């Protein structure tokens, strides 16, 4: 699907969606792999969307693996607020569900 001539925004959305599916399936390793792949793709020209999507994947995977440790929950709360400030509201519900603020 991700041939070299694939449009950049298609790759970005693929990785975001693949991360979300992996998280929903509780496949933490796959979520992390896709986060790494996303960052590798954007490495020549990194930008905020990529950083936040990858950080969200890592935070939610860590929560799935380790459970609701206070420091991790504080990091996820901070990340949620940063995502909101960046105007990426579509990434917020997964974090809020993990924080127990909305029904999962």
N, C-alpha and C positions, 0 to 999 in steps of 0.2 A: 504493500500500500504506500509506503513512504519512499518512493523512487527519488533519485537525485533531482529530478525536475519538478517535484511536488512543490506547490506554493508554500511559502513559509508559514502563513497563518493556518494552513491545514495541518502542518506538523505540530504547531503549538496547541491547537485544539485537540488533536489526536492524543498527545501526551497528557494534557489535562484530563481528558475523558478516560484514558487508560488508567491514570492514577485513581480517579474516582471509582471506577469499576473494581479495581484491585482493593481499594479500601472497603468498599461495600462487601466484597467477598472475603474480607479479613485476610487477604493475601499480602502481608506486610512487605515481604521481600520483593514482590512484583511492583508494588507501589514505589518502593525505594529505587528499584531498577529504572522505572519510567521517569522518576524525578531526576536521576543521574543522566539518563538519556536526553531529557529536556534541557538540562544545563549544558551538556556537551554540545547539543545542537546550537544553542545560543551563545556559546563561549566566545565566538569572534565578535559578537555585538550584544553583550548582556544587557538586560533591561529589567525593570521592576516586576513586570508580570511573571517572568520566569523565576525570579528569586522568590516571590511570594507563593507561587504555586508549589515550588519545590519545598519551601519551608513548611507549608501546610501539609504536604505529603509526609514529610519527616516527623512533624509533630503528631499527626494523627496515627501514623504507624507506631511511633513510640508509645502513645497512649494505649493502642491496641496490645502492644507487647507487655508493657510494664504496669498498666493500670493508672488510675488517677492520682499520681504523686503530686503533692502540692506545688513543687517547683515547675513541673511540666504543665499543670493546669494554669499557673500564672503565665507561663510562656505562651500557651495557646490563647489566653485572654488578650495578651499584648499583641499577638499576631493577628487575631480577629480585628482588633482596633486599627492596626496598621493597614490591613486589607480594606477596611471600610474607608479609611482616609485616602487610599489609592483609588477608590471608586470601583473596586472589584467585588461588588456586593454578591455576585453569584457564588463566590467562594466562601461566604460567611455561614450559610445554613449548616454545612457539614461540621464546622467548628462549634457552632452553637449547639448542635445535637450532641456532640462529644462532651461539651461542657454541661450538658443537662439542662440547657435553657429552653429548648423546644423538644417536642416529641421526635424521637429518632425515626 
